[in-house]
Amino acid sequence: RWTLPAGGGSVTITQDAYDGRKIPAGSVCTVVEDTLTSDPSAPGFLLVDASYAWNAPTYSPARGDGAQVTLVAGQTQTATVANSTYRVYGQLEIVKVVDNGTLPSTADAGIVYSGTYTCQHGSAAAITGDWSTTAGGTPFVVPNIPVNAVCTVTENTGRSGENTSFYN
């Protein structure tokens, strides 16, 4: 078993880790990495936050599910394990509901409601925009929001020149 820091590095293995014997020339050695966790609550979590996850490791020279080399007397053989990450995204869905309790609906189904949204993930630039939809209509969807971003949705309260009062 071998370990390296998350920042990378190399390790030279000259003896069998189990009983200390030297590994003879002609031996076929396979290197496979333990599965890296993308769960921020798990021990060994190495990523910035849960909006990132690990891709499967790549191996060189690749053979099956690892890197495989054949040892040659007097030479150093190199097996490489490379890791990369990807961003994990979700989406924000904005739905407009007009709730009159037990009274019949007084809202015109054609009224378009609108507003703004802001999604902030840490110190990254905010994702902002305008939204619009009808009550009970197709939700307004904002794709590609990093997981764990905090989103705020604001509705415009009225339109210029329009009477927004409600009378009984």
N, CA, C and O of each residue as an XYZ file, in Angstrom:
672
protein
N       0.860     -1.181      0.000
C       0.000      0.000      0.000
C       0.892      1.225      0.000
O       1.923      1.253      0.673
N       0.499      2.228     -0.748
C       1.261      3.471     -0.833
C       0.308      4.641     -0.717
O      -0.882      4.517     -1.006
N       0.830      5.766     -0.297
C       0.021      6.984     -0.196
C       0.819      8.159     -0.741
O       2.048      8.194     -0.675
N       0.077      9.120     -1.282
C       0.649     10.372     -1.762
C      -0.274     11.502     -1.362
O      -1.475     11.286     -1.195
N       0.262     12.711     -1.202
C      -0.607     13.838     -0.861
C      -1.499     14.217     -2.044
O      -1.203     13.885     -3.192
N      -2.588     14.915     -1.747
C      -3.530     15.319     -2.794
C      -2.867     16.192     -3.846
O      -3.296     16.198     -5.000
N      -1.828     16.928     -3.468
C      -1.121     17.786     -4.423
C      -0.275     17.016     -5.411
O       0.270     17.614     -6.339
N      -0.146     15.705     -5.247
C       0.623     14.875     -6.179
C       1.977     14.510     -5.622
O       2.300     14.821     -4.475
N       2.757     13.854     -6.437
C       4.081     13.409     -6.029
C       4.365     12.057     -6.627
O       3.675     11.611     -7.544
N       5.394     11.401     -6.100
C       5.721     10.062     -6.584
C       6.217      9.229     -5.418
O       6.624      9.756     -4.383
N       6.176      7.937     -5.603
C       6.671      7.003     -4.604
C       7.430      5.906     -5.358
O       7.004      5.474     -6.429
N       8.535      5.470     -4.801
C       9.306      4.379     -5.398
C       9.125      3.154     -4.517
O       9.348      3.201     -3.307
N       8.723      2.078     -5.134
C       8.496      0.834     -4.396
C       9.573     -0.149     -4.827
O       9.655     -0.518     -5.999
N      10.399     -0.571     -3.874
C      11.477     -1.506     -4.191
C      11.313     -2.832     -3.457
O      11.979     -3.816     -3.780
N      10.428     -2.850     -2.475
C      10.231     -4.071     -1.709
C       8.748     -4.365     -1.561
O       7.913     -3.462     -1.612
N       8.438     -5.616     -1.381
C       7.071     -6.061     -1.153
C       6.593     -5.465      0.166
O       7.260     -5.611      1.191
N       5.454     -4.800      0.147
C       4.942     -4.133      1.343
C       4.526     -5.120      2.427
O       4.448     -4.747      3.598
N       4.261     -6.357      2.064
C       3.771     -7.325      3.046
C       4.888     -8.005      3.828
O       4.798     -8.150      5.047
N       5.940     -8.423      3.126
C       6.976     -9.153      3.859
C       8.380     -8.599      3.648
O       9.351     -9.209      4.097
N       8.512     -7.442      2.966
C       9.808     -6.795      2.834
C      10.732     -7.393      1.796
O      11.857     -6.914      1.651
N      10.317     -8.417      1.066
C      11.182     -9.009      0.039
C      11.313     -8.069     -1.144
O      10.391     -7.313     -1.451
N      12.457     -8.115     -1.806
C      12.639     -7.329     -3.015
C      11.764     -7.919     -4.112
O      11.518     -9.124     -4.152
N      11.301     -7.046     -4.999
C      10.432     -7.486     -6.092
C      11.335     -7.851     -7.266
O      12.076     -6.995     -7.752
N      11.294     -9.104     -7.738
C      12.230     -9.538     -8.780
C      11.883     -8.995    -10.165
O      10.722     -8.721    -10.470
N      12.938     -8.844    -11.010
C      12.745     -8.466    -12.411
C      11.813     -9.485    -13.053
O      11.824    -10.665    -12.701
N      11.010     -9.015    -13.996
C      10.041     -9.882    -14.657
C       8.681     -9.869    -13.975
O       7.699    -10.360    -14.532
N       8.621     -9.313    -12.777
C       7.336     -9.225    -12.074
C       6.419     -8.240    -12.794
O       6.865     -7.204    -13.287
N       5.155     -8.575    -12.844
C       4.141     -7.680    -13.409
C       3.459     -6.992    -12.227
O       2.861     -7.645    -11.372
N       3.561     -5.669    -12.198
C       2.997     -4.904    -11.087
C       1.809     -4.089    -11.584
O       1.897     -3.403    -12.602
N       0.712     -4.170    -10.867
C      -0.496     -3.414    -11.197
C      -0.760     -2.414    -10.077
O      -0.727     -2.756     -8.895
N      -1.024     -1.164    -10.478
C      -1.310     -0.102     -9.519
C      -2.768      0.297     -9.697
O      -3.197      0.656    -10.793
N      -3.528      0.230     -8.598
C      -4.936      0.622     -8.596
C      -5.146      1.560     -7.422
O      -4.697      1.284     -6.310
N      -5.824      2.664     -7.670
C      -6.071      3.631     -6.602
C      -7.354      3.285     -5.855
O      -8.335      2.846     -6.455
N      -7.336      3.490     -4.527
C      -8.558      3.356     -3.746
C      -9.564      4.392     -4.260
O      -9.174      5.452     -4.750
N     -10.833      4.086     -4.148
C     -11.868      5.011     -4.603
C     -11.840      6.273     -3.758
O     -11.873      6.214     -2.528
N     -11.777      7.418     -4.433
C     -11.810      8.699     -3.740
C     -13.248      9.078     -3.441
O     -14.140      8.814     -4.248
N     -13.481      9.687     -2.305
C     -14.849     10.032     -1.921
C     -15.227     11.439     -2.381
O     -14.422     12.368     -2.314
N     -16.469     11.575     -2.847
C     -17.032     12.892     -3.175
C     -18.054     13.306     -2.128
O     -18.776     14.286     -2.312
N     -18.117     12.560     -1.029
C     -19.052     12.840      0.062
C     -18.355     13.717      1.098
O     -17.439     13.253      1.777
N     -18.781     15.001      1.231
C     -18.083     15.903      2.149
C     -18.140     15.481      3.612
O     -17.338     15.960      4.414
N     -19.060     14.605      3.980
C     -19.136     14.179      5.375
C     -18.290     12.931      5.637
O     -18.188     12.485      6.780
N     -17.684     12.364      4.588
C     -16.904     11.135      4.742
C     -15.449     11.447      5.094
O     -14.908     12.469      4.672
N     -14.822     10.564      5.868
C     -13.387     10.748      6.142
C     -12.617     10.701      4.818
O     -12.960      9.927      3.925
N     -11.600     11.514      4.699
C     -10.785     11.507      3.493
C     -11.315     12.380      2.368
O     -10.808     12.311      1.248
N     -12.326     13.202      2.642
C     -12.850     14.106      1.615
C     -11.779     15.139      1.304
O     -11.314     15.836      2.206
N     -11.375     15.251      0.023
C     -10.249     16.098     -0.348
C     -10.617     17.275     -1.238
O      -9.733     18.023     -1.656
N     -11.878     17.455     -1.534
C     -12.283     18.501     -2.469
C     -12.622     19.799     -1.740
O     -12.800     19.807     -0.522
N     -12.711     20.889     -2.492
C     -13.006     22.200     -1.915
C     -14.360     22.183     -1.217
O     -14.484     22.664     -0.090
N     -15.375     21.633     -1.877
C     -16.717     21.522     -1.308
C     -17.526     20.541     -2.151
O     -17.011     19.961     -3.107
N     -18.794     20.362     -1.791
C     -19.646     19.359     -2.449
C     -20.045     19.735     -3.869
O     -20.706     18.948     -4.546
N     -19.658     20.920     -4.335
C     -19.984     21.265     -5.725
C     -18.943     20.706     -6.696
O     -18.988     20.993     -7.892
N     -18.011     19.908     -6.180
C     -17.029     19.213     -7.010
C     -17.108     17.720     -6.714
O     -17.455     17.317     -5.604
N     -16.784     16.907     -7.709
C     -16.729     15.456     -7.538
C     -15.549     14.930     -8.357
O     -15.048     15.607     -9.255
N     -15.120     13.724     -8.034
C     -13.990     13.103     -8.729
C     -14.444     12.395    -10.002
O     -15.460     11.701    -10.006
N     -13.693     12.573    -11.068
C     -13.825     11.698    -12.231
C     -13.127     10.393    -11.884
O     -12.366     10.332    -10.918
N     -13.378      9.357    -12.662
C     -12.653      8.105    -12.468
C     -11.170      8.363    -12.745
O     -10.847      9.130    -13.652
N     -10.268      7.745    -11.991
C      -8.843      7.964    -12.246
C      -8.454      7.402    -13.613
O      -9.071      6.464    -14.116
N      -7.426      7.993    -14.192
C      -6.872      7.440    -15.431
C      -5.505      6.853    -15.104
O      -4.781      7.371    -14.253
N      -5.167      5.782    -15.779
C      -3.933      5.051    -15.500
C      -3.074      4.990    -16.757
O      -3.578      4.932    -17.878
N      -1.741      5.006    -16.532
C      -0.823      4.865    -17.651
C       0.405      4.094    -17.163
O       0.968      4.453    -16.128
N       0.833      3.065    -17.861
C       0.145      2.430    -18.976
C      -1.100      1.687    -18.477
O      -1.041      0.924    -17.512
N      -2.209      1.923    -19.147
C      -3.495      1.364    -18.729
C      -3.568     -0.119    -19.067
O      -3.170     -0.572    -20.140
N      -4.100     -0.848    -18.089
C      -4.336     -2.271    -18.302
C      -5.466     -2.667    -17.365
O      -5.288     -2.661    -16.147
N      -6.621     -3.009    -17.913
C      -7.768     -3.345    -17.078
C      -8.199     -2.139    -16.273
O      -8.443     -1.069    -16.832
N      -8.293     -2.302    -14.967
C      -8.742     -1.197    -14.113
C      -7.588     -0.567    -13.334
O      -7.792     -0.078    -12.223
N      -6.393     -0.572    -13.896
C      -5.254      0.031    -13.228
C      -4.122      0.285    -14.202
O      -4.280      0.143    -15.415
N      -2.971      0.666    -13.649
C      -1.745      0.832    -14.443
C      -0.915     -0.428    -14.234
O      -0.832     -0.942    -13.118
N      -0.303     -0.925    -15.301
C       0.448     -2.168    -15.177
C       1.805     -2.031    -15.860
O       1.896     -1.579    -17.002
N       2.843     -2.422    -15.154
C       4.197     -2.414    -15.699
C       4.865     -3.756    -15.411
O       4.527     -4.449    -14.451
N       5.827     -4.102    -16.276
C       6.653     -5.289    -16.061
C       8.043     -4.803    -15.687
O       8.648     -4.019    -16.418
N       8.549     -5.265    -14.553
C       9.848     -4.816    -14.066
C      10.973     -5.412    -14.899
O      10.962     -6.593    -15.249
N      11.959     -4.546    -15.208
C      13.130     -4.932    -15.978
C      14.356     -4.651    -15.109
O      14.455     -3.579    -14.511
N      15.290     -5.603    -15.034
C      16.481     -5.458    -14.192
C      17.233     -4.176    -14.543
O      17.502     -3.907    -15.714
N      17.571     -3.385    -13.521
C      18.361     -2.183    -13.703
C      17.599     -0.991    -14.263
O      18.209      0.046    -14.522
N      16.310     -1.098    -14.458
C      15.511      0.006    -15.002
C      14.386      0.370    -14.036
O      13.934     -0.446    -13.233
N      13.959      1.610    -14.143
C      12.816      2.067    -13.362
C      11.596      2.085    -14.271
O      11.626      2.678    -15.349
N      10.539      1.442    -13.838
C       9.272      1.443    -14.579
C       8.325      2.413    -13.873
O       8.288      2.472    -12.644
N       7.572      3.162    -14.649
C       6.683      4.168    -14.072
C       5.231      3.824    -14.371
O       4.856      3.589    -15.520
N       4.431      3.800    -13.327
C       2.973      3.645    -13.441
C       2.374      4.957    -12.947
O       2.714      5.426    -11.861
N       1.487      5.547    -13.737
C       0.921      6.854    -13.398
C      -0.567      6.734    -13.115
O      -1.300      6.066    -13.845
N      -1.004      7.389    -12.046
C      -2.417      7.510    -11.708
C      -2.736      9.002    -11.734
O      -2.114      9.777    -11.007
N      -3.690      9.411    -12.555
C      -4.063     10.826    -12.652
C      -5.513     11.006    -12.216
O      -6.387     10.216    -12.571
N      -5.748     12.059    -11.442
C      -7.093     12.375    -10.969
C      -7.526     13.724    -11.509
O      -6.715     14.636    -11.669
N      -8.808     13.836    -11.783
C      -9.377     15.119    -12.177
C     -10.757     15.245    -11.542
O     -11.345     14.258    -11.099
N     -11.255     16.457    -11.506
C     -12.559     16.707    -10.895
C     -13.489     17.352    -11.911
O     -13.062     17.821    -12.966
N     -14.752     17.363    -11.570
C     -15.741     18.085    -12.372
C     -16.678     18.812    -11.416
O     -16.808     18.447    -10.247
N     -17.318     19.837    -11.933
C     -18.251     20.625    -11.124
C     -19.609     19.938    -11.129
O     -20.051     19.438    -12.164
N     -20.263     19.912     -9.992
C     -21.582     19.310     -9.867
C     -22.615     20.439     -9.877
O     -22.545     21.367     -9.071
N     -23.559     20.347    -10.786
C     -24.569     21.394    -10.949
C     -25.968     20.855    -10.673
O     -26.252     19.671    -10.853
N     -26.808     21.743    -10.240
C     -28.234     21.477    -10.111
C     -28.968     22.547    -10.881
O     -28.380     23.240    -11.712
N     -30.229     22.684    -10.612
C     -30.998     23.743    -11.265
C     -31.972     24.351    -10.275
O     -32.393     23.712     -9.311
N     -32.317     25.593    -10.535
C     -33.313     26.314     -9.750
C     -34.600     26.317    -10.562
O     -34.590     26.659    -11.745
N     -35.691     25.943     -9.941
C     -36.996     25.941    -10.607
C     -37.900     26.915     -9.853
O     -38.115     26.775     -8.649
N     -38.427     27.903    -10.581
C     -39.289     28.918     -9.975
C     -40.718     28.645    -10.418
O     -41.016     28.629    -11.613
N     -41.598     28.432     -9.448
C     -43.007     28.115     -9.701
C     -43.848     29.206     -9.040
O     -43.605     29.563     -7.888
N     -44.821     29.730     -9.752
C     -45.729     30.737     -9.188
C     -47.025     30.051     -8.794
O     -47.626     29.326     -9.586
N     -47.450     30.290     -7.550
C     -48.703     29.748     -7.027
C     -49.530     30.913     -6.511
O     -49.024     31.757     -5.772
N     -50.800     30.965     -6.897
C     -51.745     31.930     -6.334
C     -52.694     31.113     -5.474
O     -53.426     30.265     -5.985
N     -52.684     31.364     -4.170
C     -53.465     30.570     -3.232
C     -54.547     31.453     -2.606
O     -54.245     32.362     -1.833
N     -55.792     31.180     -2.943
C     -56.922     31.920     -2.385
C     -57.614     31.131     -1.281
O     -58.755     31.421     -0.921
N     -56.932     30.152     -0.758
C     -57.547     29.324      0.282
C     -58.742     28.578     -0.284
O     -58.630     27.888     -1.297
N     -59.893     28.719      0.377
C     -61.105     28.023     -0.078
C     -61.926     28.856     -1.056
O     -62.933     28.375     -1.577
N     -61.515     30.095     -1.314
C     -62.242     30.957     -2.248
C     -61.919     30.559     -3.686
O     -60.849     30.017     -3.961
N     -62.847     30.831     -4.600
C     -62.532     30.557     -5.999
C     -61.400     31.477     -6.465
O     -61.226     32.580     -5.945
N     -60.647     31.010     -7.438
C     -59.518     31.782     -7.941
C     -59.996     33.082     -8.567
O     -60.948     33.099     -9.348
N     -59.329     34.161     -8.218
C     -59.643     35.463     -8.795
C     -58.538     35.922     -9.738
O     -58.619     37.009    -10.311
N     -57.510     35.099     -9.899
C     -56.384     35.480    -10.747
C     -56.634     35.043    -12.182
O     -57.071     33.919    -12.431
N     -56.357     35.923    -13.106
C     -56.431     35.619    -14.531
C     -55.263     34.686    -14.861
O     -54.109     35.016    -14.586
N     -55.557     33.531    -15.445
C     -54.525     32.548    -15.756
C     -53.479     33.093    -16.718
O     -52.387     32.535    -16.819
N     -53.789     34.158    -17.417
C     -52.848     34.730    -18.375
C     -51.903     35.756    -17.785
O     -51.007     36.235    -18.480
N     -52.079     36.106    -16.517
C     -51.196     37.095    -15.907
C     -49.784     36.525    -15.828
O     -49.574     35.408    -15.356
N     -48.829     37.307    -16.293
C     -47.432     36.897    -16.232
C     -46.794     37.557    -15.017
O     -46.800     38.781    -14.884
N     -46.253     36.739    -14.145
C     -45.548     37.198    -12.957
C     -44.052     37.169    -13.267
O     -43.581     36.324    -14.028
N     -43.321     38.095    -12.673
C     -41.895     38.170    -12.986
C     -41.113     38.639    -11.772
O     -41.675     39.087    -10.773
N     -39.815     38.523    -11.892
C     -38.931     38.969    -10.818
C     -37.485     38.692    -11.174
O     -37.126     38.565    -12.345
N     -36.669     38.603    -10.148
C     -35.241     38.359    -10.332
C     -34.802     37.191     -9.453
O     -35.485     36.826     -8.496
N     -33.667     36.621     -9.790
C     -33.058     35.581     -8.951
C     -31.565     35.865     -8.844
O     -30.956     36.434     -9.751
N     -30.997     35.460     -7.726
C     -29.557     35.546     -7.495
C     -29.133     34.262     -6.804
O     -29.710     33.878     -5.787
N     -28.131     33.603     -7.354
C     -27.577     32.400     -6.733
C     -26.099     32.653     -6.455
O     -25.338     33.023     -7.349
N     -25.712     32.449     -5.210
C     -24.343     32.731     -4.783
C     -23.716     31.463     -4.249
O     -24.277     30.808     -3.371
N     -22.554     31.114     -4.774
C     -21.796     29.967     -4.273
C     -20.462     30.477     -3.754
O     -19.572     30.824     -4.531
N     -20.335     30.519     -2.449
C     -19.096     31.000     -1.841
C     -18.757     32.407     -2.316
O     -19.615     33.289     -2.336
N     -17.504     32.609     -2.695
C     -17.062     33.922     -3.147
C     -17.062     34.052     -4.669
O     -16.586     35.051     -5.206
N     -17.600     33.037     -5.373
C     -17.665     33.096     -6.841
C     -18.646     34.181     -7.279
O     -19.499     34.614     -6.504
N     -18.510     34.609     -8.520
C     -19.436     35.611     -9.052
C     -20.868     35.070     -8.974
O     -21.117     33.901     -9.269
N     -21.791     35.924     -8.578
C     -23.199     35.527     -8.446
C     -23.795     35.228     -9.826
O     -23.421     35.835    -10.829
N     -24.711     34.296     -9.843
C     -25.495     33.996    -11.048
C     -26.814     34.729    -10.863
O     -27.551     34.448     -9.918
N     -27.116     35.657    -11.746
C     -28.304     36.486    -11.595
C     -29.096     36.513    -12.885
O     -28.573     36.227    -13.962
N     -30.361     36.860    -12.759
C     -31.181     37.005    -13.955
C     -32.607     37.355    -13.614
O     -32.980     37.516    -12.452
N     -33.388     37.467    -14.667
C     -34.817     37.755    -14.550
C     -35.599     36.487    -14.847
O     -35.151     35.641    -15.621
N     -36.780     36.356    -14.227
C     -37.650     35.211    -14.489
C     -39.053     35.714    -14.750
O     -39.418     36.824    -14.362
N     -39.837     34.875    -15.420
C     -41.261     35.166    -15.603
C     -41.994     33.858    -15.879
O     -41.465     32.949    -16.519
N     -43.230     33.789    -15.376
C     -44.082     32.624    -15.588
C     -45.508     33.008    -15.216
O     -45.750     34.088    -14.675
N     -46.436     32.127    -15.506
C     -47.833     32.341    -15.111
C     -48.143     31.447    -13.919
O     -47.454     30.455    -13.683
N     -49.196     31.805    -13.161
C     -49.600     30.981    -12.018
C     -50.057     29.628    -12.536
O     -50.936     29.545    -13.393
N     -49.459     28.577    -12.013
C     -49.809     27.229    -12.434
C     -49.249     26.872    -13.800
O     -49.526     25.790    -14.317
N     -48.473     27.756    -14.385
C     -47.902     27.519    -15.712
C     -46.595     26.751    -15.636
O     -46.247     26.182    -14.601
N     -45.890     26.746    -16.739
C     -44.605     26.060    -16.823
C     -43.593     26.745    -15.904
O     -43.421     27.962    -15.974
N     -42.933     25.986    -15.057
C     -41.932     26.578    -14.173
C     -40.812     27.246    -14.979
O     -40.496     26.820    -16.090
N     -40.230     28.277    -14.417
C     -39.055     28.925    -14.997
C     -37.840     28.197    -14.439
O     -37.683     28.108    -13.221
N     -36.983     27.675    -15.303
C     -35.850     26.861    -14.874
C     -34.538     27.588    -15.156
O     -34.309     28.087    -16.258
N     -33.689     27.633    -14.143
C     -32.350     28.193    -14.279
C     -31.377     27.016    -14.151
O     -31.202     26.483    -13.056
N     -30.744     26.605    -15.253
C     -29.831     25.455    -15.189
C     -28.436     25.855    -14.702
O     -28.115     27.037    -14.579
N     -27.629     24.846    -14.433
C     -26.197     25.018    -14.156
C     -25.888     25.886    -12.945
O     -25.061     26.796    -13.011
N     -26.560     25.593    -11.845
C     -26.285     26.265    -10.577
C     -25.403     25.312     -9.754
O     -25.801     24.170     -9.525
N     -24.216     25.751     -9.303
C     -23.370     24.857     -8.509
C     -24.106     24.348     -7.262
O     -24.812     25.105     -6.596
N     -23.935     23.077     -6.962
C     -24.536     22.478     -5.779
C     -24.116     23.281     -4.553
O     -22.962     23.698     -4.450
N     -25.028     23.496     -3.638
C     -24.856     24.243     -2.384
C     -24.845     25.756     -2.563
O     -24.539     26.483     -1.618
N     -25.174     26.245     -3.762
C     -25.331     27.687     -3.930
C     -26.570     28.124     -3.153
O     -27.522     27.356     -3.013
N     -26.556     29.336     -2.659
C     -27.712     29.900     -1.969
C     -28.415     30.817     -2.963
O     -27.826     31.771     -3.472
N     -29.699     30.509     -3.235
C     -30.457     31.271     -4.224
C     -31.557     32.079     -3.550
O     -32.224     31.608     -2.629
N     -31.730     33.306     -4.031
C     -32.787     34.193     -3.561
C     -33.637     34.565     -4.759
O     -33.120     34.978     -5.797
N     -34.959     34.415     -4.608
C     -35.905     34.753     -5.678
C     -36.783     35.889     -5.172
O     -37.331     35.824     -4.072
N     -36.908     36.926     -5.987
C     -37.723     38.088     -5.645
C     -38.757     38.290     -6.736
O     -38.444     38.196     -7.923
N     -39.992     38.569     -6.332
C     -41.059     38.827     -7.302
C     -41.307     40.325     -7.402
O     -41.348     41.027     -6.392
N     -41.470     40.805     -8.628
C     -41.868     42.200     -8.824
C     -43.264     42.359     -8.237
O     -44.097     41.465     -8.382
N     -43.536     43.494     -7.570
C     -44.817     43.677     -6.875
C     -45.875     44.333     -7.723
O     -47.033     44.361     -7.305
N     -45.563     44.853     -8.865
C     -46.576     45.480     -9.713
C     -45.951     46.003    -10.981
O     -44.730     46.104    -11.100
N     -46.793     46.329    -11.910
C     -46.320     46.868    -13.174
C     -46.674     48.338    -13.254
O     -47.707     48.755    -12.731
N     -45.868     49.098    -13.874
C     -46.076     50.529    -14.011
C     -47.440     50.814    -14.648
O     -47.769     50.265    -15.699
N     -48.224     51.673    -14.001
C     -49.527     52.061    -14.550
C     -50.623     51.044    -14.329
O     -51.740     51.239    -14.807
N     -50.344     49.972    -13.626
C     -51.342     48.924    -13.438
C     -51.849     48.958    -12.003
O     -51.057     49.097    -11.070
N     -53.144     48.833    -11.818
C     -53.738     48.831    -10.503
C     -53.538     47.442     -9.888
O     -54.077     46.457    -10.394
N     -52.770     47.362     -8.806
C     -52.513     46.074     -8.166
C     -53.336     45.906     -6.891
O     -53.085     44.985     -6.115
N     -54.319     46.786     -6.664
C     -55.161     46.689     -5.478
C     -56.160     45.563     -5.645
O     -56.551     45.221     -6.761
N     -56.572     44.986     -4.518
C     -57.588     43.944     -4.536
C     -58.752     44.424     -3.691
O     -58.565     44.850     -2.551
N     -59.969     44.355     -4.252
C     -61.171     44.807     -3.531
C     -62.061     43.615     -3.246
O     -62.165     42.699     -4.060
N     -62.710     43.629     -2.074
C     -63.631     42.574     -1.686
C     -65.005     42.821     -2.254
O     -65.918     42.027     -2.029
